[in-house]
Amino acid sequence: MFRRHPSRELAAFHHRQLPPERERWIAGHVAGCDACRHELEEIAFATRLAEKLPMATAPESLYRSIEEGLSAAGPPPSRIRRRLWPQSALLLGVFALAGVAWYFGLRQPLRAAIATSPPSSLETFAVTEHAKRIRGGFDWQLRTSESHRLQQWLAGRSGLFAHLPDSRPDEDDGHFRLLGATLLSAVGPTVAIIGYEIDGQPVTLLTARLSQVRDAPPEAHFSKNVFYRAEAEHGFRVLSWSTEGQAYVMVSSLPQFGQQGCFICHTTAARRELIGRMDPR
């Protein structure tokens, strides 16, 4: 059976312009479809790029020249379009190639800093839920060690994403253990809680739609800005960031700044090296 891909709706999906039922269906599809997930990432990049383009006002002389050109005798519009199309296509092609090169070569440089503002509501909630796990008082709505199943369950029920890879490098064998997920939405935004362990140490990852978490770090356009906080009461290490329309908080007691917890999603050697060098001091 042929698989239907919602390519024409991905832009509207990214901008939250679809009905809730359709949005949930596409979220579930994207969670299990690498092609559509990559296409959605490109749409997100193009949106960030467009937002950074400066606004400019055309000079009055340009409008006058257009009016004069339209009123004067000239070739039919179809001939004008044929004459201008090769140049426009060339410019668009160059721009697209430059964008693709930037996207795949320098996508999301990592910047880390010590958090100076008070803990966000999502950070406070994440610390509370992680403390429950430590005390053994937490229960998962979905218990699974399969990342694909967790992604589909999460996307289908909430429209939230968890970019968990379906396969891991050999070096991860025996070190990473995915436990499950829980969705909470009784009060405030819908929050996804994802639990896993690294070398037996619990890590708790929370995510919610950025538009619903007013005090979350703003999403950067050309980098991923990560903020570190040493939580005082329990000694937890807290990392928070925002990307692709979602706010994230990760809590653990892992060494250094707890950045090893990011390896659950990032599996390439280059990205892990960049994360490992993260130093918010």
Secondary structure, 3 states (H helix, E strand, C coil): CCCCCCHHHHHHHHCCCCCHHHHHHHHHHHHCCHHHHHHHHHHHHHHHHHHHCCCCCCCHHHHHHHHHHHHCCCCCHHHHHHHHHHHHHHHHHHHHHHHHHHHHHHCCCEEEEECCCCCCHHHHHHHHHHHHHHHCCCCCCEECCCHHHHHHHHHHHHCCCCCCCCCCCHHHCCCEEEEEEEEECCCCCCEEEEEEEECCEEEEEEEEEHHHCCCCCCCCCCCEEEEEEECCCCCCEEEEEEECCEEEEEEECCCCCCHHHHHHCCCCHHHHHHHHCCCCC
